[in-house]
């Protein structure tokens, strides 16, 4: 199943809420970027509590670009998040993260631009998904790097689990990622570029 997933990277919950309200009625899943300033030189809103308001409206997915993402699992699960994607680059124990994450919902691992499939230390069949960054993780609005499509192709040859792509996704790059084997497409700048969310959603959805 192919899916467009709005991605939100903000420092203020009022901005997050504006975007959540815009995609009501369109999106089933919301991808919330969490940055602590240690993974990358950027920080986002990190308080899970206000998201509780939306736990029955969306499937909330936490994209954990943080130091030791295992520590964020329970607080965000308590707020209603049901999918947890942790970056391997700041994770000391992938097995522990996956095991604990499965106590709260779906769990996946994320690979930053320079990480390879050999850096994954758990069986792919133990995961609910894999997220492949098409940019260097940490900032929205970056340009899609097509040479990273090879990583998706290699991954798809090894597993049937959902492959999520994040970074630089628009109506054109979505098609490239889809052809490479991706099934979930996180869109930030391309979706929230203007006031007409319906137009942008339809433009992206045409590719899936």
VENDAHU-V368649 format. One line per field, one symbol per residue. burial: I if it has 24 or more other ideal C-beta (glycine too) atoms within 12 Angstrom, else O. A space follows every 50 residues. Layout:
burial->???
//
This chain:
burial->OIIIIIIIIIOOIOOIOOIIOIIOOIIOIIIIIIIIOOIIOIOIIIOIOO IOOIIOOIIIIIIIIIOIIIIIIOIIIOIIIIIIIIIIIIIOOIOOIIOI IOOIIIIIIIIIIOIOIOOIOIOIOOIIIIIIIIIIIIIIOIOIIOOIIO IIOOIIOOIOIIIIIIIIIIIOIIOIIIOIIIIIIIIIIIIIOOOOIOOI IOIIIOII
//
